[in-house]
């Protein structure tokens, strides 16, 4: 092989020139860069193709899971939440409890029966103890001035005492801000054993709701009247809260109170400040006490409340208390003037 550099004649098998040491390049050994790297590039293309497919698949799965999760959460939010195994909820409790026989079969509480009450609860001794004393509340309709109006002739009142506050909330669907509730249409009361002043305050309070519901023939009445009268009934039997009531009444005198027009639009069970909840109750108690003490029970029950069955609040006030009071704004003014200079003791 002739050296292309110096012209020296070398053997055909020589790899370099024996004279000048130029390295020979053979056609069979040389490859263009594109053809030399083609197998590697083909392999890399296949690798990139699979990587692209994997990425696309991963993105598709993530999007799919996100959409499924969104729809699942949206569906859960739109579906009513069952709060208990008894299928109770915050609405329609009257219908759920309307068949007391089936309800009693589900909770399976032992019961104690008196002349006018049936008391249910797991703690038999405590249930029996309440049962032996509860007939003292038979005079409640008379004590608040409503009269008997045949209330006790219509059947017994069912009193359910649940084991714990959580059981009470779970079964009734009520807020943890409450310690008792009632369902007037079916003459039933619910509370729990550890509730403060269960027998002395909660039971008469809730019993008053049942009595008033029946007196009003199940017609809806303003919340402030319902709770104010129930708290008034409670004070006929329990005086434990009187010092607290007086403290809150002093706050009202100092100008901290709910406008009367807003009383029924205030959801007290969702309040964060417990003092405001107590203030709301004391204010309703004070207004009802003012009407009863200054205008008498007959005007309150047999004129004011009976007019509320088919008239609005202003017309009912005017029918009972005109010319002194003809509307809510006048009631607010008269009541505030009264409590600023008079004592109210319960």
Secondary structure, 3 states (H helix, E strand, C coil): CECCCCCCECCCCCCECCCCCCECCCHHHCCCHHHHHHHHHHHHHHHHHHHHHHHHHHHHHHHHHHHHHHHHHHHHHHCCCCCCCCCCCCCCHHHHCCCHHHHHHHHCCCEEECCCEEEECCCHHHHHHHHHHHHHHHHHHHHCCCCCCCHHHHCCEEEEEECCHHHHHHHHCCCCCCCCEEEHHHCEEEEECCCCCHHHHHHHHHHHHHHHHHHCCCCCCCHHHHHHHHHHHHHCCCCCCHHHHHHHHHHHHCCCCCCHHHHHHCCHHHCCCHHHHHHHHHHHHHHHHHHHHHHCHHHHHHHHHHHCCCCCHHHHHHHHHCCCCCCHHHHHHHHHHHHHHCCCCC
